[in-house]
Amino acid sequence: MKIKKYFFLIIYRAFARYLPGSQFRFGGKLFKIFRAYCCKHIFLKCGKNVNIEHGAFFGRGFNIELGDNSGIGYSCVVPDNIIIGNDVMMGPNCYILGRNHEINRTDIPMWKQGFIIKNTIIEDDVWIGREVIFTPGRIVKKGSVIGAGCVLTKDFPEYSIIGGNPSCLIKSRLKINENNITTHTE
């Protein structure tokens, strides 16, 4: 089983990762399907209708869970231990850290202290803008929007609109819905 995972990982890293993106006019849909096919054999869980874009990097990928209708954006870097829910959109050039240096001791250099590994979880129906940076161990709650260029340093409630460096709550999507109720007449 692991030999099959390594085989598809080699195919992905050597070839599929460099194919043009899914929006490419000639063959884009085929390249999207091929990258998804490779990832279905690499990831721990890979849902239906996923989109792994051109240049996406995910380490070995053996512990990644990716839900239905979700994707990893152009040239994004995600850790091997990430969980991404259903209906997640990820803009290009996002960087999600999976570990950080240990810094508790002052008697030895930080590079000798090892790492702290933290899992990142992105719940369902999340939109991540372009060039967002996640610090390790973030939990992005359901329905949240993370603005372009945000440095996500803490967790926020469901349906939050988040932006800035460091990240801050801009507003809640729940309040937007209360104020902009649309009714349809037939």
N, CA and C atoms as a LAMMPS dump frame, in Angstrom:
ITEM: TIMESTEP
0
ITEM: NUMBER OF ATOMS
558
ITEM: BOX BOUNDS ff ff ff
-5.0000000000000000e+02 5.0000000000000000e+02
-5.0000000000000000e+02 5.0000000000000000e+02
-5.0000000000000000e+02 5.0000000000000000e+02
ITEM: ATOMS id mol type element x y z
1 1 1 N 0.83 -1.201 0
2 1 2 C 0 0 0
3 1 3 C 0.871 1.261 0
4 2 1 N 1.911 1.287 0.851
5 2 2 C 2.772 2.458 0.906
6 2 3 C 3.58 2.616 -0.377
7 3 1 N 3.895 1.517 -1.037
8 3 2 C 4.633 1.593 -2.299
9 3 3 C 3.785 2.33 -3.333
10 4 1 N 2.487 2.052 -3.349
11 4 2 C 1.569 2.726 -4.27
12 4 3 C 1.523 4.222 -3.967
13 5 1 N 1.468 4.582 -2.683
14 5 2 C 1.457 5.998 -2.301
15 5 3 C 2.736 6.687 -2.779
16 6 1 N 3.884 6.061 -2.552
17 6 2 C 5.145 6.647 -2.986
18 6 3 C 5.226 6.754 -4.509
19 7 1 N 4.688 5.77 -5.206
20 7 2 C 4.673 5.806 -6.669
21 7 3 C 3.918 7.041 -7.155
22 8 1 N 2.713 7.253 -6.626
23 8 2 C 1.922 8.402 -7.054
24 8 3 C 2.516 9.723 -6.563
25 9 1 N 3.184 9.711 -5.42
26 9 2 C 3.867 10.908 -4.944
27 9 3 C 4.998 11.299 -5.9
28 10 1 N 5.744 10.32 -6.382
29 10 2 C 6.812 10.58 -7.345
30 10 3 C 6.23 11.122 -8.654
31 11 1 N 5.14 10.524 -9.122
32 11 2 C 4.479 10.991 -10.35
33 11 3 C 4.003 12.441 -10.165
34 12 1 N 3.411 12.72 -8.994
35 12 2 C 2.918 14.074 -8.735
36 12 3 C 4.073 15.081 -8.72
37 13 1 N 5.106 14.778 -7.931
38 13 2 C 6.214 15.734 -7.769
39 13 3 C 7.035 15.92 -9.042
40 14 1 N 7.201 14.856 -9.799
41 14 2 C 8.042 14.927 -10.99
42 14 3 C 7.303 15.474 -12.206
43 15 1 N 5.979 15.311 -12.236
44 15 2 C 5.262 15.609 -13.471
45 15 3 C 3.963 16.393 -13.248
46 16 1 N 3.03 15.823 -12.505
47 16 2 C 1.679 16.399 -12.397
48 16 3 C 1.68 17.799 -11.795
49 17 1 N 2.533 18.038 -10.842
50 17 2 C 2.603 19.339 -10.163
51 17 3 C 2.912 20.478 -11.14
52 18 1 N 3.63 20.164 -12.196
53 18 2 C 4.087 21.181 -13.134
54 18 3 C 3.178 21.359 -14.348
55 19 1 N 2.136 20.553 -14.453
56 19 2 C 1.191 20.724 -15.548
57 19 3 C 0.451 22.044 -15.381
58 20 1 N -0.002 22.657 -16.475
59 20 2 C -0.724 23.923 -16.36
60 20 3 C -1.956 23.806 -15.454
61 21 1 N -2.411 24.959 -14.963
62 21 2 C -3.542 25.015 -14.045
63 21 3 C -4.858 24.612 -14.675
64 22 1 N -5.859 24.455 -13.838
65 22 2 C -7.167 23.973 -14.276
66 22 3 C -7.88 24.956 -15.201
67 23 1 N -7.507 26.232 -15.188
68 23 2 C -8.137 27.234 -16.049
69 23 3 C -7.445 27.354 -17.409
70 24 1 N -6.387 26.591 -17.608
71 24 2 C -5.653 26.621 -18.869
72 24 3 C -6.579 26.195 -19.997
73 25 1 N -6.596 26.955 -21.07
74 25 2 C -7.553 26.753 -22.161
75 25 3 C -7.455 25.374 -22.799
76 26 1 N -6.253 24.875 -23.006
77 26 2 C -6.069 23.597 -23.685
78 26 3 C -5.628 22.525 -22.693
79 27 1 N -6.543 21.727 -22.258
80 27 2 C -6.235 20.604 -21.377
81 27 3 C -6.331 20.883 -19.895
82 28 1 N -6.724 22.085 -19.499
83 28 2 C -6.787 22.433 -18.081
84 28 3 C -7.635 21.479 -17.253
85 29 1 N -8.8 21.112 -17.774
86 29 2 C -9.684 20.187 -17.04
87 29 3 C -9.035 18.812 -16.905
88 30 1 N -8.361 18.383 -17.957
89 30 2 C -7.671 17.086 -17.922
90 30 3 C -6.531 17.103 -16.907
91 31 1 N -5.77 18.196 -16.854
92 31 2 C -4.672 18.312 -15.89
93 31 3 C -5.21 18.311 -14.457
94 32 1 N -6.335 18.981 -14.247
95 32 2 C -6.989 18.992 -12.933
96 32 3 C -7.371 17.567 -12.526
97 33 1 N -7.956 16.829 -13.418
98 33 2 C -8.369 15.445 -13.139
99 33 3 C -7.151 14.575 -12.834
100 34 1 N -6.069 14.758 -13.595
101 34 2 C -4.872 13.953 -13.383
102 34 3 C -4.238 14.223 -12.014
103 35 1 N -4.137 15.515 -11.631
104 35 2 C -3.583 15.832 -10.31
105 35 3 C -4.464 15.266 -9.199
106 36 1 N -5.78 15.37 -9.356
107 36 2 C -6.71 14.818 -8.359
108 36 3 C -6.56 13.3 -8.27
109 37 1 N -6.396 12.643 -9.403
110 37 2 C -6.218 11.19 -9.421
111 37 3 C -4.968 10.789 -8.641
112 38 1 N -3.883 11.506 -8.853
113 38 2 C -2.652 11.226 -8.102
114 38 3 C -2.891 11.408 -6.607
115 39 1 N -3.529 12.514 -6.236
116 39 2 C -3.738 12.825 -4.815
117 39 3 C -4.695 11.852 -4.141
118 40 1 N -5.643 11.299 -4.875
119 40 2 C -6.545 10.285 -4.302
120 40 3 C -5.755 9.06 -3.843
121 41 1 N -4.614 8.818 -4.48
122 41 2 C -3.766 7.691 -4.104
123 41 3 C -2.704 8.066 -3.07
124 42 1 N -2.526 9.358 -2.826
125 42 2 C -1.524 9.825 -1.874
126 42 3 C -2.163 10.177 -0.532
127 43 1 N -3.212 11 -0.556
128 43 2 C -3.818 11.536 0.668
129 43 3 C -4.516 10.461 1.484
130 44 1 N -4.645 10.721 2.767
131 44 2 C -5.41 9.855 3.658
132 44 3 C -6.874 9.84 3.242
133 45 1 N -7.4 11.025 2.888
134 45 2 C -8.774 11.151 2.384
135 45 3 C -8.781 12.23 1.314
136 46 1 N -9.412 11.939 0.189
137 46 2 C -9.508 12.902 -0.904
138 46 3 C -10.914 12.798 -1.476
139 47 1 N -11.703 13.855 -1.302
140 47 2 C -13.109 13.854 -1.7
141 47 3 C -13.325 13.922 -3.197
142 48 1 N -14.591 14.161 -3.563
143 48 2 C -14.99 14.269 -4.965
144 48 3 C -14.799 15.708 -5.44
145 49 1 N -14.531 15.843 -6.722
146 49 2 C -14.424 17.146 -7.368
147 49 3 C -13.415 18.068 -6.668
148 50 1 N -12.241 17.537 -6.385
149 50 2 C -11.188 18.345 -5.749
150 50 3 C -10.332 19.006 -6.82
151 51 1 N -9.654 20.079 -6.449
152 51 2 C -8.799 20.797 -7.388
153 51 3 C -7.457 21.101 -6.73
154 52 1 N -6.46 20.348 -7.107
155 52 2 C -5.093 20.593 -6.666
156 52 3 C -4.444 21.37 -7.802
157 53 1 N -4.171 22.649 -7.596
158 53 2 C -3.709 23.5 -8.684
159 53 3 C -2.221 23.338 -8.974
160 54 1 N -1.837 23.896 -10.099
161 54 2 C -0.449 23.914 -10.559
162 54 3 C 0.474 24.409 -9.433
163 55 1 N 1.528 23.673 -9.183
164 55 2 C 2.544 24.09 -8.228
165 55 3 C 2.25 23.828 -6.771
166 56 1 N 1.097 23.236 -6.453
167 56 2 C 0.761 22.964 -5.047
168 56 3 C 1.761 21.975 -4.456
169 57 1 N 2.227 22.27 -3.238
170 57 2 C 3.196 21.414 -2.554
171 57 3 C 2.631 21.018 -1.197
172 58 1 N 2.724 19.74 -0.865
173 58 2 C 2.132 19.239 0.378
174 58 3 C 3.001 18.214 1.096
175 59 1 N 4.315 18.312 1.016
176 59 2 C 5.172 17.329 1.665
177 59 3 C 4.884 15.94 1.118
178 60 1 N 4.872 14.946 2.003
179 60 2 C 4.518 13.606 1.547
180 60 3 C 3.023 13.487 1.286
181 61 1 N 2.212 14.172 2.057
182 61 2 C 0.773 14.179 1.825
183 61 3 C 0.011 12.994 2.375
184 62 1 N 0.685 12.058 3.017
185 62 2 C 0.029 10.816 3.448
186 62 3 C -1.03 11.03 4.527
187 63 1 N -0.962 12.134 5.276
188 63 2 C -1.921 12.386 6.358
189 63 3 C -2.908 13.499 6.042
190 64 1 N -2.952 13.948 4.807
191 64 2 C -3.855 15.031 4.416
192 64 3 C -5.26 14.489 4.211
193 65 1 N -6.24 15.258 4.713
194 65 2 C -7.65 14.976 4.454
195 65 3 C -8.223 16.17 3.715
196 66 1 N -8.768 15.928 2.527
197 66 2 C -9.328 16.977 1.687
198 66 3 C -10.759 16.606 1.33
199 67 1 N -11.712 17.479 1.676
200 67 2 C -13.127 17.203 1.475
201 67 3 C -13.606 17.441 0.052
202 68 1 N -14.875 17.155 -0.168
203 68 2 C -15.514 17.325 -1.471
204 68 3 C -15.509 18.794 -1.893
205 69 1 N -15.34 19.029 -3.186
206 69 2 C -15.418 20.365 -3.787
207 69 3 C -14.418 21.354 -3.187
208 70 1 N -13.295 20.873 -2.728
209 70 2 C -12.276 21.718 -2.111
210 70 3 C -11.002 21.695 -2.941
211 71 1 N -10.108 22.624 -2.646
212 71 2 C -8.888 22.668 -3.417
213 71 3 C -7.714 23.237 -2.665
214 72 1 N -6.553 23.036 -3.254
215 72 2 C -5.304 23.643 -2.801
216 72 3 C -4.872 24.537 -3.953
217 73 1 N -4.733 25.829 -3.703
218 73 2 C -4.525 26.826 -4.745
219 73 3 C -3.17 26.772 -5.433
220 74 1 N -3.057 27.585 -6.5
221 74 2 C -1.813 27.708 -7.266
222 74 3 C -0.632 27.969 -6.329
223 75 1 N 0.395 27.172 -6.452
224 75 2 C 1.668 27.348 -5.744
225 75 3 C 1.516 27.463 -4.234
226 76 1 N 0.496 26.854 -3.684
227 76 2 C 0.307 26.861 -2.225
228 76 3 C 1.173 25.786 -1.586
229 77 1 N 1.547 26.03 -0.34
230 77 2 C 2.309 25.06 0.443
231 77 3 C 1.48 24.732 1.673
232 78 1 N 1.157 23.453 1.835
233 78 2 C 0.386 23.004 3
234 78 3 C 1.136 21.866 3.69
235 79 1 N 0.949 21.719 5.003
236 79 2 C 1.652 20.657 5.72
237 79 3 C 1.025 19.291 5.477
238 80 1 N 1.77 18.285 5.824
239 80 2 C 1.357 16.898 5.658
240 80 3 C 0.228 16.489 6.595
241 81 1 N -0.095 17.298 7.585
242 81 2 C -1.078 16.888 8.602
243 81 3 C -2.327 17.772 8.597
244 82 1 N -2.655 18.403 7.489
245 82 2 C -3.779 19.332 7.423
246 82 3 C -5.094 18.598 7.157
247 83 1 N -6.168 19.13 7.709
248 83 2 C -7.515 18.638 7.43
249 83 3 C -8.282 19.793 6.799
250 84 1 N -8.76 19.585 5.577
251 84 2 C -9.518 20.591 4.845
252 84 3 C -10.909 20.019 4.597
253 85 1 N -11.928 20.746 5.026
254 85 2 C -13.313 20.28 4.907
255 85 3 C -13.853 20.378 3.494
256 86 1 N -15.176 20.352 3.387
257 86 2 C -15.875 20.441 2.104
258 86 3 C -16.034 21.903 1.684
259 87 1 N -16.06 22.129 0.378
260 87 2 C -16.368 23.434 -0.209
261 87 3 C -15.396 24.533 0.224
262 88 1 N -14.114 24.209 0.282
263 88 2 C -13.085 25.177 0.669
264 88 3 C -12.385 25.7 -0.585
265 89 1 N -12.355 27.033 -0.72
266 89 2 C -11.651 27.693 -1.818
267 89 3 C -10.362 28.289 -1.266
268 90 1 N -9.26 28.059 -1.977
269 90 2 C -7.962 28.569 -1.534
270 90 3 C -7.315 29.332 -2.683
271 91 1 N -7.011 30.59 -2.445
272 91 2 C -6.344 31.407 -3.447
273 91 3 C -4.901 30.981 -3.647
274 92 1 N -4.217 31.619 -4.599
275 92 2 C -2.832 31.252 -4.887
276 92 3 C -1.849 31.702 -3.816
277 93 1 N -0.727 31.01 -3.783
278 93 2 C 0.447 31.367 -2.973
279 93 3 C 0.193 31.419 -1.47
280 94 1 N -0.731 30.625 -0.975
281 94 2 C -0.935 30.534 0.477
282 94 3 C 0.147 29.645 1.079
283 95 1 N 0.493 29.93 2.324
284 95 2 C 1.531 29.158 3.01
285 95 3 C 1 28.8 4.388
286 96 1 N 0.807 27.514 4.607
287 96 2 C 0.253 27.031 5.873
288 96 3 C 1.349 26.266 6.607
289 97 1 N 1.792 26.823 7.717
290 97 2 C 2.861 26.197 8.499
291 97 3 C 2.299 25.066 9.349
292 98 1 N 3.033 23.975 9.425
293 98 2 C 2.607 22.828 10.215
294 98 3 C 3.421 22.612 11.475
295 99 1 N 4.508 23.343 11.593
296 99 2 C 5.364 23.194 12.776
297 99 3 C 6.101 24.49 13.026
298 100 1 N 6.626 24.584 14.235
299 100 2 C 7.374 25.766 14.628
300 100 3 C 8.554 25.336 15.483
301 101 1 N 9.584 26.149 15.532
302 101 2 C 10.746 25.848 16.367
303 101 3 C 10.37 25.92 17.844
304 102 1 N 10.916 25.024 18.606
305 102 2 C 10.818 25.086 20.071
306 102 3 C 11.752 26.205 20.529
307 103 1 N 11.312 27.026 21.475
308 103 2 C 12.141 28.168 21.897
309 103 3 C 12.198 28.325 23.417
310 104 1 N 11.757 27.319 24.16
311 104 2 C 11.635 27.451 25.616
312 104 3 C 12.969 27.542 26.354
313 105 1 N 13.999 26.899 25.842
314 105 2 C 15.288 26.903 26.544
315 105 3 C 16.182 28.02 26.032
316 106 1 N 16.901 28.627 26.943
317 106 2 C 17.842 29.678 26.552
318 106 3 C 19.293 29.226 26.659
319 107 1 N 19.51 28.008 27.191
320 107 2 C 20.873 27.517 27.361
321 107 3 C 21.413 26.82 26.115
322 108 1 N 20.555 26.542 25.133
323 108 2 C 21.01 25.948 23.874
324 108 3 C 20.375 26.719 22.709
325 109 1 N 21.029 26.723 21.553
326 109 2 C 20.456 27.447 20.407
327 109 3 C 19.086 26.892 20.013
328 110 1 N 18.254 27.773 19.496
329 110 2 C 16.896 27.371 19.113
330 110 3 C 16.884 26.261 18.074
331 111 1 N 17.823 26.28 17.14
332 111 2 C 17.819 25.261 16.095
333 111 3 C 18.112 23.87 16.626
334 112 1 N 18.668 23.767 17.819
335 112 2 C 18.941 22.467 18.429
336 112 3 C 17.779 21.969 19.294
337 113 1 N 16.751 22.777 19.514
338 113 2 C 15.666 22.424 20.421
339 113 3 C 14.558 21.6 19.776
340 114 1 N 14.582 21.463 18.478
341 114 2 C 13.559 20.661 17.815
342 114 3 C 12.343 21.483 17.423
343 115 1 N 11.258 20.766 17.114
344 115 2 C 10.055 21.396 16.591
345 115 3 C 8.826 21.011 17.398
346 116 1 N 7.823 21.864 17.331
347 116 2 C 6.488 21.571 17.836
348 116 3 C 5.605 21.416 16.602
349 117 1 N 4.978 20.258 16.453
350 117 2 C 4.105 20.001 15.308
351 117 3 C 2.669 20.248 15.742
352 118 1 N 1.932 21.038 14.947
353 118 2 C 0.541 21.363 15.255
354 118 3 C -0.313 21.158 14.007
355 119 1 N -1.471 20.538 14.177
356 119 2 C -2.383 20.291 13.063
357 119 3 C -3.213 21.528 12.755
358 120 1 N -3.371 21.811 11.483
359 120 2 C -4.254 22.872 11.014
360 120 3 C -5.532 22.221 10.523
361 121 1 N -6.671 22.809 10.908
362 121 2 C -7.98 22.315 10.475
363 121 3 C -8.728 23.465 9.823
364 122 1 N -9.198 23.225 8.618
365 122 2 C -10.029 24.199 7.909
366 122 3 C -11.389 23.542 7.74
367 123 1 N -12.4 24.094 8.405
368 123 2 C -13.742 23.509 8.363
369 123 3 C -14.427 23.807 7.027
370 124 1 N -15.675 23.384 6.886
371 124 2 C -16.426 23.495 5.636
372 124 3 C -16.725 24.941 5.249
373 125 1 N -16.873 25.16 3.934
374 125 2 C -17.335 26.421 3.354
375 125 3 C -16.469 27.603 3.779
376 126 1 N -15.172 27.49 3.532
377 126 2 C -14.221 28.549 3.881
378 126 3 C -13.597 29.08 2.588
379 127 1 N -13.415 30.388 2.53
380 127 2 C -12.751 31.034 1.398
381 127 3 C -11.472 31.668 1.917
382 128 1 N -10.345 31.207 1.394
383 128 2 C -9.024 31.711 1.784
384 128 3 C -8.48 32.527 0.623
385 129 1 N -8.231 33.792 0.856
386 129 2 C -7.742 34.68 -0.196
387 129 3 C -6.302 34.409 -0.584
388 130 1 N -5.846 35.178 -1.505
389 130 2 C -4.497 35.06 -2.062
390 130 3 C -3.423 35.397 -1.015
391 131 1 N -2.333 34.622 -1.012
392 131 2 C -1.134 34.869 -0.21
393 131 3 C -1.385 34.983 1.293
394 132 1 N -2.274 34.153 1.796
395 132 2 C -2.523 34.093 3.239
396 132 3 C -1.456 33.207 3.87
397 133 1 N -0.95 33.62 5.027
398 133 2 C 0.019 32.828 5.782
399 133 3 C -0.653 32.382 7.076
400 134 1 N -0.605 31.079 7.346
401 134 2 C -1.165 30.504 8.57
402 134 3 C -0.02 30.172 9.521
403 135 1 N -0.11 30.593 10.771
404 135 2 C 0.809 30.077 11.776
405 135 3 C 0.349 28.663 12.14
406 136 1 N 1.224 27.834 12.72
407 136 2 C 0.865 26.433 12.981
408 136 3 C -0.329 26.274 13.925
409 137 1 N -1.143 25.255 13.644
410 137 2 C -2.216 24.855 14.546
411 137 3 C -3.49 25.662 14.466
412 138 1 N -3.697 26.416 13.416
413 138 2 C -4.913 27.221 13.301
414 138 3 C -6.125 26.34 13.026
415 139 1 N -7.265 26.748 13.562
416 139 2 C -8.548 26.121 13.261
417 139 3 C -9.415 27.21 12.647
418 140 1 N -9.721 27.047 11.366
419 140 2 C -10.554 28.015 10.663
420 140 3 C -11.973 27.465 10.689
421 141 1 N -12.86 28.179 11.342
422 141 2 C -14.233 27.709 11.56
423 141 3 C -15.088 27.835 10.302
424 142 1 N -16.151 27.079 10.289
425 142 2 C -17.105 26.981 9.185
426 142 3 C -17.555 28.363 8.698
427 143 1 N -17.609 28.511 7.369
428 143 2 C -18.158 29.708 6.762
429 143 3 C -17.294 30.946 6.823
430 144 1 N -16.042 30.825 7.214
431 144 2 C -15.18 31.996 7.364
432 144 3 C -14.566 32.426 6.037
433 145 1 N -14.22 33.709 5.968
434 145 2 C -13.525 34.292 4.828
435 145 3 C -12.236 34.909 5.364
436 146 1 N -11.105 34.556 4.746
437 146 2 C -9.82 35.11 5.159
438 146 3 C -9.306 35.975 4.014
439 147 1 N -9.17 37.259 4.275
440 147 2 C -8.781 38.22 3.248
441 147 3 C -7.373 38.01 2.735
442 148 1 N -7.151 38.453 1.514
443 148 2 C -5.84 38.337 0.867
444 148 3 C -4.756 38.984 1.705
445 149 1 N -3.615 38.331 1.781
446 149 2 C -2.455 38.864 2.483
447 149 3 C -2.514 38.772 3.993
448 150 1 N -3.529 38.159 4.525
449 150 2 C -3.683 38.032 5.981
450 150 3 C -2.604 37.119 6.555
451 151 1 N -2.133 37.44 7.75
452 151 2 C -1.271 36.541 8.501
453 151 3 C -2.119 36.015 9.648
454 152 1 N -2.588 34.786 9.504
455 152 2 C -3.54 34.202 10.446
456 152 3 C -2.798 33.7 11.684
457 153 1 N -2.951 34.418 12.792
458 153 2 C -2.193 34.136 14.005
459 153 3 C -3.044 33.581 15.141
460 154 1 N -4.379 33.587 14.972
461 154 2 C -5.259 33.067 16.016
462 154 3 C -6.541 32.554 15.382
463 155 1 N -7.38 31.933 16.185
464 155 2 C -8.628 31.35 15.711
465 155 3 C -9.793 32.311 15.947
466 156 1 N -10.824 32.201 15.116
467 156 2 C -11.989 33.07 15.175
468 156 3 C -13.262 32.239 15.131
469 157 1 N -14.425 32.822 15.506
470 157 2 C -15.689 32.078 15.477
471 157 3 C -16.145 31.761 14.049
472 158 1 N -17.169 30.906 13.945
473 158 2 C -17.763 30.575 12.652
474 158 3 C -18.235 31.835 11.94
475 159 1 N -18.217 31.802 10.633
476 159 2 C -18.722 32.866 9.757
477 159 3 C -18.043 34.214 9.983
478 160 1 N -16.754 34.168 10.292
479 160 2 C -15.978 35.394 10.488
480 160 3 C -15.379 35.86 9.169
481 161 1 N -15.248 37.172 9.021
482 161 2 C -14.458 37.753 7.946
483 161 3 C -13.203 38.291 8.619
484 162 1 N -12.048 37.772 8.189
485 162 2 C -10.785 37.987 8.88
486 162 3 C -9.795 38.647 7.918
487 163 1 N -8.981 39.546 8.426
488 163 2 C -7.954 40.164 7.585
489 163 3 C -6.858 40.77 8.429
490 164 1 N -5.826 41.243 7.774
491 164 2 C -4.776 41.982 8.452
492 164 3 C -3.553 41.185 8.834
493 165 1 N -2.559 41.937 9.33
494 165 2 C -1.314 41.357 9.828
495 165 3 C -0.922 42.119 11.099
496 166 1 N -1.119 41.504 12.272
497 166 2 C -1.674 40.174 12.507
498 166 3 C -3.187 40.157 12.272
499 167 1 N -3.722 38.967 12.161
500 167 2 C -5.127 38.796 11.827
501 167 3 C -6.048 39.409 12.877
502 168 1 N -7.167 39.962 12.395
503 168 2 C -8.193 40.49 13.292
504 168 3 C -9.557 40.264 12.654
505 169 1 N -10.581 40.27 13.487
506 169 2 C -11.949 40.084 13.029
507 169 3 C -12.42 41.383 12.389
508 170 1 N -12.838 41.317 11.136
509 170 2 C -13.377 42.496 10.454
510 170 3 C -14.869 42.601 10.746
511 171 1 N -15.59 41.51 10.536
512 171 2 C -17.002 41.437 10.907
513 171 3 C -17.482 40.009 10.777
514 172 1 N -18.688 39.779 11.221
515 172 2 C -19.305 38.459 11.138
516 172 3 C -20.201 38.389 9.915
517 173 1 N -20.146 37.3 9.183
518 173 2 C -21.049 37.091 8.052
519 173 3 C -22.478 36.914 8.531
520 174 1 N -22.675 36.491 9.759
521 174 2 C -24.025 36.316 10.29
522 174 3 C -24.745 37.655 10.364
523 175 1 N -24.066 38.701 10.749
524 175 2 C -24.671 40.028 10.824
525 175 3 C -24.974 40.571 9.441
526 176 1 N -24.15 40.239 8.454
527 176 2 C -24.419 40.66 7.078
528 176 3 C -25.736 40.047 6.617
529 177 1 N -25.914 38.757 6.879
530 177 2 C -27.127 38.071 6.447
531 177 3 C -28.377 38.628 7.124
532 178 1 N -28.274 39.009 8.384
533 178 2 C -29.428 39.582 9.09
534 178 3 C -29.854 40.898 8.46
535 179 1 N -28.91 41.711 8.02
536 179 2 C -29.21 43.034 7.481
537 179 3 C -29.576 43.018 5.996
538 180 1 N -29.161 42.009 5.273
539 180 2 C -29.389 41.958 3.826
540 180 3 C -30.271 40.795 3.444
541 181 1 N -31.388 40.658 4.093
542 181 2 C -32.308 39.56 3.779
543 181 3 C -32.991 39.874 2.458
544 182 1 N -32.93 38.927 1.539
545 182 2 C -33.543 39.097 0.239
546 182 3 C -34.713 38.144 0.131
547 183 1 N -35.837 38.65 -0.303
548 183 2 C -36.989 37.778 -0.513
549 183 3 C -37.27 37.691 -1.997
550 184 1 N -37.708 36.542 -2.433
551 184 2 C -38.007 36.322 -3.842
552 184 3 C -39.518 36.193 -4.017
553 185 1 N -40.047 36.873 -4.999
554 185 2 C -41.47 36.729 -5.317
555 185 3 C -41.609 36.112 -6.68
556 186 1 N -42.646 35.313 -6.843
557 186 2 C -42.848 34.651 -8.129
558 186 3 C -44.146 35.067 -8.759
